[in-house]
Amino acid sequence: MLPAPIQIWFSNVLAITRMKNTTTLKRLPLPLCLLLVAPMTCDAQRPELVVQTGHSSGVLSVAFSPDGKTLASGSGDDTIKLWDVATGTQLSSLEGHDSFVIAIAFSPDSKTLASGSFITIKLWDVATGTLLRSLEGHSNWVTAVAFSPDGKTLASGSQDDSIKLWEVATGTQLRSLEGHIGFVIAVAF
């Protein structure tokens, strides 16, 4: 018997369709698998899919809040939608980016959301949807954002081949890590 998290992974990667006494296994696309494996309670034998329809363009980034209550989705429509995980209802729409939102991350306390787009990072108050501040310093697409475990520092990766560290409270750039020979597509603490 597989450990429980692995059972959930495999039961959600394969969709079981029953039609006319036959069972068909279909492999789901990777983005859908990532949504289904997210940190929420589910029955490993019967995955439940909730389809969100609030964006007017494709979803490019998705993040669950650490408390598991909120899902954020960033889109090619230049917006971020916040969703209630338990009900699937849209809580708010965050507008302020001038281009695709391709990177998002929640702070460890689930109170702040960071979003990355073309050359800018925005920090949002999750409860109110208010833009707290914009961070500028990259010269190309911001492709990844991540909060430090204490929530005081934000790391951002970019197609300008750099990683930048930011003080969340003030928006001050603390450090720029350069010398990569290609795009930085992921950052983590």
DAVENHU-V584028 format. One record per helix or strand. SS is the DSSP state (@ for helix, = for strand). FROM is the first residue (numbers start at 1). TO is the last residue. If there is no record, write none. Layout:
{{SS	FROM	TO} {SS	FROM	TO}}
This chain:
{{@	4	13} {=	14	19} {=	22	27} {@	30	36} {=	59	64} {=	70	75} {=	79	84} {=	90	95} {=	103	106} {=	112	116} {=	118	125} {=	131	147} {=	153	158} {=	163	167} {=	173	177}}
